[in-house]
């Protein structure tokens, strides 16, 4: 059984014809056996997909169990695919592992958004009876009830997504192909989180979100779209601008990648950012971006000096106010 990426006509990038109801979801979660191989995802995907569809109706214990299963599948797949890539992949093997990676990424990305949207942030629910294995672990779990929240599960999923993106998976793609659907799927939760006030104060987010975006820009040619998203974020979500500066820093220092810097300056010019924003804190953030760029590669600044003179002036004015 293989699911292929579809157009965005459904909640996920993948489409499942028969969605399980909540009772069936609970039954399947209770009866699941130990996961031993990553290809088991092909049979389990409808379950994970159905949880997305009925997310608000599935207990947090059920969602927690689904997350643990997904993280286990991610760990198994990353170990297996690295070994296979090292040995050399046939066309069929490459296609198989690419499908698994895409499925896991799309699921975990969607879970991040769903958990973040869950405003209830409840502690341990009891509306889904625990399986036999979970009953045995009940005593040890008692002390963890207070930490089982939507935010904590969101952070687990974000780390899982970062693990996927940081692994050596790029050889699974044809070098001549830019998988825009995959890029959109992976970056969507990152831009979603940037819109949450003060999310940059969360240490898990601060560590993992910039890494994900940095790799997507460097390995998957995401610089143009990222620059647009960054401009919007600077205008509307100033409290999280440090995350964007971290991305730029990582690109310039770790990868010597100037693609985002160039696209960002181009976006400033094309959106007439200076005229619209020079009188508020957004100008300060953009000026900080420019300073970071100048430290790494002064030629970028020399090439685009006409675009940024007013912004740097605005930064001086901002500091004197």
N, C-alpha and C positions, 0 to 999 in steps of 0.2 A: 504494500500500500504506500503510495507516494502522493503527497499533497504539493501542488505547485503554487507559486505566488500568483495571485490574482490582482486585478485592478482594485482600487480602493472603493469597492461597493459594499464592503462589510466592515465590521468592527476591527478585524485584523487584516493583515495583508494576505492571509490564507482564508479559505472558505470551506466550511464543513456543512454538508447538506442536512444531516440529522443531528440537531443539538439536543443533548440530554437535559431532562428536567432536574430540579434540585434533588428530588428523592433518588434519582438514578446517580447523580453526582456523588451524593453521600454514600450510597451503596458501593460504588466503584472505589471510592477513597478508602472505605473500611476494608474492602476485600483485596486491595492491591498487595502484590507479593514483592519480594526483594527485586530491585532493578539490577540487572547484571550486564546488560549490553545497551549501548546508545541507540541501536536500531529499534529498541522497544518503544521509542518515542512515536514511531509510525503508527502503532496501535493505540497509544495513549493520547495522541494529539487531540482527538475529539473531546476527551475528558477535560484537558487543559483549556481548550477553546470554549467549551460549554461553561466552565467556571468564569471566564471573561464575560460571557453573555449574561450570566445570572450572578454577577459578582456581589451585588449588594445583598443577595438572598443566601449566599453561602457563608457559613459561620467563619469567624476568624481562625478557628482551629482547623477547619477544612482548608482554608486558604493557606494557612501555615504549612499544612501537610503537602499541598500542591507545590508550594515554593521549595520545600525540602526535596521533593521528587525532581523538580526541574533542575535544582542545583546539582543533584546527584547525576542527572543525565548530562549536564554540562561538563562536569568533571570527567565522566567516562568518555564522552565524545572528544574532548580536547586531548586527553591522553592517547586515544586511539588514532585520531587524525594526525597528530604530530608524528606518531610512529609510522603511519602510512605515508605521509609526505616525505619523511626521511628515506624510506625504502623506494619510493617512486609510485605514483598513482596511475592506474589505468584511467581511460576516459570514463568508464562506468563508475569506478570507485570515486573519482573526483566529483562526478555528478551526484553520487549518493551522499557523500559527506557534505557537499555544498548545500544540499537540500536540508540535511539535519541541522547544520549551522544556522541556516536561514530560519528554519522553524523555531529553534530554540531562541534565537535573537528576537524574533517577532513576538513570541509569547512573553518572554521576560520583559521586553520593552513595554508591552501593553499592561503587564501586571504593575510595573512601576507607576504608570499613569493612573491606573485604577486605585492602587493603594494611596497615592497622593491625593486623589479626589475624595477619598473616604474621610469625611469630616468627623465621623463618630469616634474613631480612634479608640475603640472599646478594648477592654482587657478580655481575658479568656471567655469565650461564649460556650454554651453547653447545648446548643440546639442540634448538634450532630453527635450521635452516640459514638464513643471511641471504639476503634477496632481492638482486637485482643492484644496486639502488640503495644498499642497505645495505652491500654489499661495497665500493663506492667510498668510502663514508664510514668504513670500518673503521679506517683509520689515524688519522683525526681523533678517533675515538671511543675509541681506546685509553687516552688519558689521563683519560677520563671514567668508566672502569670502576668505580673505587673509589667514585664518587658515585652510581652507579646502584643504589639500594637501595629496599626497600619503603617505608621512611620518606620518602625523597626523592620517590618517585612519589606517595605519599599527600599530601604537601604540595603538589605540583603540582596534584593533583585538587582539593584544598581551595581553592586560589587560583582554579581554574577555576569551581568552584561559587560562590565569592564574586563573581566577575565576572558570572555570570548574575544573581544576586540583586541586585547593585548597579545593574544596568542598568535602563532604564525599561521594564519589562515588565508592570507592573500593569494598564495599559489593555487587555491581552489578556483579562482576566477581566471578567465581568459585575460591576459594582459591588455588586450585591445578593448575590453568591455568595461564601462563604468556602470555598475549596478545601481542605478538611481533609486530603484524601489527599496533595495536593502539599505542604502544610505539614509533614505527618508525614514525608514522603520527604526533604525538605530538612533538617529539624532532627534527624533520626535520627543522622546521622554526628557532628553537633555534640555531642549528649549522649553518644554513644559515646566520643568523644575525651576528654570531661571525666572519664570514669572511668579514664583512663590516668594513672598516678601522674606528677606533675610535668610534664604535657604543656604547662602554662602557660609553661614555660621555653623552649619552642620558639618562635622569633620569628615564623615563618610562621603558626603556629596562633594565637599571641597577637594578631596583626594581623587575621586573616581570620575566625576563629570568632566573636568578639564582633560583628563587622559583620553576619554572616549572621543571627545571632539577633536583633540589634537591628532589622534590616529586617523580619524575619518577624513580630516583635512589633508593630512600628509599622504595617506595610502589610497584614499578613494576620491581624491580631487573634489573635496567639498568646500573649497575656499570661497567660491562665489556666493553660494547660498548662505554660508556661515557669515559672511560680511553683512549681508542683508539682515539676518537674524540679530547680529551683534548691534547694528545701528538701532534697530527697534528696541533691543534690550537696554541699551544705554539711555534711550529717550524715556522709557517707561519704568524700568526696574533698576534704578541706580544703585540700590542697596546690594545688588549681586554683581556689580561690575568687576569685583575682584576675581570672580570666576573667569570672566572673559580675558582679563589681563593675564591670568595664569595660563590660559590657552596660548596666547600670543608668546608669552615667555617660553613655554615648552617648545613651541614650533621653532622659534629662533635659536634657542640655545641647544636643544637636544637633536633637532633635525636640520638646522640651518635652512629652514623652509620659510621663504619670504612671501609665499603665495597669499596668505591671509592678509599680511601687511599691505601688499599692493592692492588687493581687492577692497580692503577696508578704506584706504585712501581714495580709491576710485568711487566708492559708494558715498563717501563724504561729499565729493564734488558733484556727483549726479543727483543727489537728494537735496542739494543746497543746505546742508546740515548747519553750516555756520550761521546763516541768516536766521534760521528757525530756532537755534539752540544756544547761541553765544551768551545769552543773558541768564543761563541757569547752570545747575551743577553738571548737566550732561557735557558741557564744554570742558569741564575739569577732567572728567573721565576720558574723553577723547584725547585731550592733551597728554594725559598719562600714557595712553596707547602710543602716541607719537614719540614721547620721551623714551619708552621702551624700545621702539623701533630704531630710534636714532643711536641708542647705545650699541645695538648690535650691528646695524648697517647704515652708516650715515648717507650712503648713496641713495637709499630710498627717500630720505628727506630732501636731498638736493634735487632729485628728479621731480618731486611733487611739492616743491616749496611754495608755489603759487596757491596750492589748495589749503595749506595749513598755517600760513602766516596769521590769518585772522583768528584761528583757533588758539594759537599760542598767545596772541594778544589778549584774547578773552580769558585765558587762564591767569594771566597777570592781573587783569581787572578783578577776576573772581577772588584772588588771594588778598587783594587790597580792600575788598568790601567788608 
